[in-house]
Amino acid sequence: MYPAKFDFHAPNSIEEVLSLLSEYGDDAKVLAGGHSLLPMMKMRFATPQHLIDLNRIDRLRGISQDGDTIVIGAMTTEKQIIASDVLAMHCPLLPEAAKQIADPQVRNRGTIGGDICHGDPANDQPAVTMAADATYVLQGPKGERSVHSSEFFLGSFYTAMEADEIMTSIRVPAAAGSSGSAYVKLKRKTGDWATAAAAVQLTLDGDRCSSVRIALTNVGATAIRVAAAEDALSGQVVDEALIDAAAQHAMDACDPTEDLRGDVEYKTKMAGEMTRRAIRQSLARARGQ
Ligand SMILES: Cc1cc2nc3c(=O)[nH]c(=O)nc-3n(C[C@H](O)[C@H](O)[C@H](O)COP(=O)(O)OP(=O)(O)OC[C@H]3O[C@@H](n4cnc5c(N)ncnc54)[C@H](O)[C@@H]3O)c2cc1C
């Protein structure tokens, strides 16, 4: 199918993008890698009259370190995330998850900002960046503001970003001390979205879990942060009984819909199992095993 007719804009600066967004309002959409937006346009679920391409703005790309924080430009591709030495060293959760997104063609073009801004609960980066304690930096006509990942997703395809704003970067604290992380994703085949997936980032203080963040993919209207599961592990010497308790909290937090990937009961059980595996793997990594 062909998309509806649109005008194409290729600005060279963020200021130009914001001015075009102010001019065209809800009739405009920004284009990143195009791997979610263009299929939506071809199916006529999205019919923007103006497409504003972000690909010429170099400031939106790249991965750098700012003290204890890793700064990832919104237009950085999944392929660049996988190849990043900075992320491998300071936030290995992101490259591990990016390797599980779609296929090489999609990862070559698809961006982390696009994956998040699309607001699709099936996308991986929302839960992954939530577990990584990320903050999203947005820029609009009134200037810049930061929204924590746990507060960004308001519903399916619905986020806290205004129509006249863009995401410029994602800021992630560098993992410190004895920390470990894992993204465990059940999918029917390579290239598919998750049936259920769990992202875990934890830190140990001796034998005890001093901090932990747990988030789930594709088992609700948005990515789900499971505070009750985190509370079950925080401050504890984590054993199998506590891991089971955390997995139960993850299942309680799920609200999946039935589709070709499975029914509600199956997806809920799989969210629990992915949580169990991600916690075990994170613990082993934090212990250097
Ligand atoms: C076959 C296939 C399989 C896939 N499997 C997976 C998967 O397993 N896991 C997964 O996570 N994803 C998957 N995807 C989606 C893919 O990762 C997309 O690339 C991603 O969802 C969107 O990123 P993009 O850069 O392509 O954004 P685009 O498609 O260009 O844009 C998506 C939306 O975000 C908005 N947007 C983009 N960038 C910005 C920005 N900087 N500021 C404000 N708004 C912005 C656009 O206006 C649009 O509304 C798959 C896609 C395909 C085609």
The ligand as an SDF file (V2000), in Angstrom:
LIG
                    3D

 53 58  0  0  0  0  0  0  0  0999 V2000
    9.6970   -6.1860   11.1300 C   0  0  0  0  0  0  0  0  0  0  0  0
    9.8790   -5.3030   12.3210 C   0  0  0  0  0  0  0  0  0  0  0  0
   10.1540   -5.8850   13.5500 C   0  0  0  0  0  0  0  0  0  0  0  0
   10.3350   -5.0690   14.6830 C   0  0  0  0  0  0  0  0  0  0  0  0
   10.6070   -5.6760   15.8770 N   0  0  0  0  0  0  0  0  0  0  0  0
   10.8410   -4.9000   16.9650 C   0  0  0  0  0  0  0  0  0  0  0  0
   11.1980   -5.4860   18.2150 C   0  0  0  0  0  0  0  0  0  0  0  0
   11.3240   -6.7040   18.3720 O   0  0  0  0  0  0  0  0  0  0  0  0
   11.4010   -4.6530   19.2590 N   0  0  0  0  0  0  0  0  0  0  0  0
   11.3160   -3.2840   19.1480 C   0  0  0  0  0  0  0  0  0  0  0  0
   11.5380   -2.5900   20.1350 O   0  0  0  0  0  0  0  0  0  0  0  0
   10.9820   -2.7190   17.9820 N   0  0  0  0  0  0  0  0  0  0  0  0
   10.7450   -3.4730   16.8950 C   0  0  0  0  0  0  0  0  0  0  0  0
   10.4170   -2.8890   15.6960 N   0  0  0  0  0  0  0  0  0  0  0  0
   10.2520   -1.4200   15.6570 C   0  0  0  0  0  0  0  0  0  0  0  0
   11.5790   -0.7620   15.3380 C   0  0  0  0  0  0  0  0  0  0  0  0
   12.4800   -0.9400   16.4070 O   0  0  0  0  0  0  0  0  0  0  0  0
   11.4120    0.7370   15.0260 C   0  0  0  0  0  0  0  0  0  0  0  0
   12.6030    1.1460   14.4340 O   0  0  0  0  0  0  0  0  0  0  0  0
   11.1190    1.6280   16.2090 C   0  0  0  0  0  0  0  0  0  0  0  0
    9.9060    1.2970   16.8370 O   0  0  0  0  0  0  0  0  0  0  0  0
   10.9330    3.0920   15.7720 C   0  0  0  0  0  0  0  0  0  0  0  0
   12.1710    3.6970   15.5870 O   0  0  0  0  0  0  0  0  0  0  0  0
   12.4350    4.5150   14.2580 P   0  0  0  0  0  0  0  0  0  0  0  0
   13.7330    5.2120   14.4380 O   0  0  0  0  0  0  0  0  0  0  0  0
   12.3060    3.6210   13.0930 O   0  0  0  0  0  0  0  0  0  0  0  0
   11.2740    5.6140   14.3450 O   0  0  0  0  0  0  0  0  0  0  0  0
   10.1910    6.0950   13.2910 P   0  0  0  0  0  0  0  0  0  0  0  0
    9.4620    4.9400   12.7230 O   0  0  0  0  0  0  0  0  0  0  0  0
   10.7980    7.0550   12.3190 O   0  0  0  0  0  0  0  0  0  0  0  0
    9.2330    6.9290   14.2690 O   0  0  0  0  0  0  0  0  0  0  0  0
    8.3840    6.2830   15.2030 C   0  0  0  0  0  0  0  0  0  0  0  0
    7.5560    7.3280   15.9450 C   0  0  0  0  0  0  0  0  0  0  0  0
    8.3710    8.0640   16.8510 O   0  0  0  0  0  0  0  0  0  0  0  0
    8.3780    9.4620   16.5140 C   0  0  0  0  0  0  0  0  0  0  0  0
    9.7650    9.8970   16.7290 N   0  0  0  0  0  0  0  0  0  0  0  0
   10.8880    9.2900   16.2610 C   0  0  0  0  0  0  0  0  0  0  0  0
   11.9840    9.9060   16.7290 N   0  0  0  0  0  0  0  0  0  0  0  0
   11.5430   10.9500   17.4790 C   0  0  0  0  0  0  0  0  0  0  0  0
   12.2170   11.9580   18.2320 C   0  0  0  0  0  0  0  0  0  0  0  0
   13.5500   12.0310   18.3150 N   0  0  0  0  0  0  0  0  0  0  0  0
   11.4480   12.8560   18.8840 N   0  0  0  0  0  0  0  0  0  0  0  0
   10.0970   12.8030   18.8190 C   0  0  0  0  0  0  0  0  0  0  0  0
    9.4070   11.8550   18.1320 N   0  0  0  0  0  0  0  0  0  0  0  0
   10.1300   10.9390   17.4760 C   0  0  0  0  0  0  0  0  0  0  0  0
    7.9070    9.5450   15.0670 C   0  0  0  0  0  0  0  0  0  0  0  0
    7.2810   10.7820   14.7900 O   0  0  0  0  0  0  0  0  0  0  0  0
    6.9210    8.3810   15.0300 C   0  0  0  0  0  0  0  0  0  0  0  0
    5.6960    8.7700   15.5940 O   0  0  0  0  0  0  0  0  0  0  0  0
   10.2460   -3.6640   14.5620 C   0  0  0  0  0  0  0  0  0  0  0  0
    9.9700   -3.0830   13.3250 C   0  0  0  0  0  0  0  0  0  0  0  0
    9.7930   -3.8740   12.2120 C   0  0  0  0  0  0  0  0  0  0  0  0
    9.5160   -3.2390   10.8780 C   0  0  0  0  0  0  0  0  0  0  0  0
  1  2  1  0
  2  3  1  0
  2 52  2  0
  3  4  2  0
  4  5  1  0
  4 50  1  0
  5  6  2  0
  6  7  1  0
  6 13  1  0
  7  8  2  0
  7  9  1  0
  9 10  1  0
 10 11  2  0
 10 12  1  0
 12 13  2  0
 13 14  1  0
 14 15  1  0
 14 50  1  0
 15 16  1  0
 16 17  1  0
 16 18  1  0
 18 19  1  0
 18 20  1  0
 20 21  1  0
 20 22  1  0
 22 23  1  0
 23 24  1  0
 24 25  2  0
 24 26  1  0
 24 27  1  0
 27 28  1  0
 28 29  2  0
 28 30  1  0
 28 31  1  0
 31 32  1  0
 32 33  1  0
 33 34  1  0
 33 48  1  0
 34 35  1  0
 35 36  1  0
 35 46  1  0
 36 37  1  0
 36 45  1  0
 37 38  2  0
 38 39  1  0
 39 40  1  0
 39 45  2  0
 40 41  1  0
 40 42  2  0
 42 43  1  0
 43 44  2  0
 44 45  1  0
 46 47  1  0
 46 48  1  0
 48 49  1  0
 50 51  2  0
 51 52  1  0
 52 53  1  0
M  END
$$$$
